[in-house]
Amino acid sequence: MSDPPDDLAVQAVADALSRAEHGPSTCAALMRQAGQALARLTSHDQASRIHAQLARRHAERAARFGRP
């Protein structure tokens, strides 16, 4: 069973990227806008904590699999 919020996010990203000419800048814009929306829904502190946690996980995966 999958997580409905994750499913919705996967679909939103896929939809945006299917219409984008430059994927990396579109991904960055999606991340920035999602962070701003999260800060409005919760708080800037909460959004910062979540962003830092996700960035740590990303860095750990990159180190494990030898990706820059």
Secondary structure, 3 states (H helix, E strand, C coil): CCCHHHHHHHHHHHHHHHHCCCHHHHHHHHHHHHHHHHHHHCCHHHHHHHHHHHHHHHHHHHHHCCCC
